[in-house]
Amino acid sequence: MVLLLDNEKQKELCIKIEKYVQKWNTRYLDAVVAIAEAEDIPVESMSKVLSKPIIEKIQQEGQELNFLPKSSKLPI
C-alpha cells in the first residue's frame, strides 16, 4: 500500500508523535506504532511520513536497546 499524504498531514502526524512521547514518557518507536494504529495507517508506511529528527531519535533508541549496531561518535 502506497501512502500519499500532503505536507500538512505529515507535519500533523509528527507533532502527534512528539506529544505522545512527552505525555506518556515513552519511546519514539512505541509512539509511532500507537499513532499509526490510531490513524489507521499501516506501520510499514510510517517511515515515509516521519521527519528526520524523529528518525534520528528512533535510531538512537535502537542503538541504546541494541536493536541497531552502535555508530561511532566523535568525542566533543
C-alpha positions, 0 to 999 in steps of 0.5 A: 500500500502506497501512502500519499499524504500532503505536507500538512498531514505529515507535519500533523502526524509528527507533532502527534508523535512528539506529544505522545512521547512527552505525555506518556514518557515513552519511546519514539518507536512505541509512539509511532506504532500507537499513532499509526494504529490510531490513524489507521495507517499501516506501520510499514508506511510510517517511515515515509511520513516521519521527519528526520529528527524523529528518525534520528531519535528512533535510531538512537533508541535502537542503538541504546536497546541494541536493536541497531549496531552502535555508530561511532561518535566523535568525542566533543 
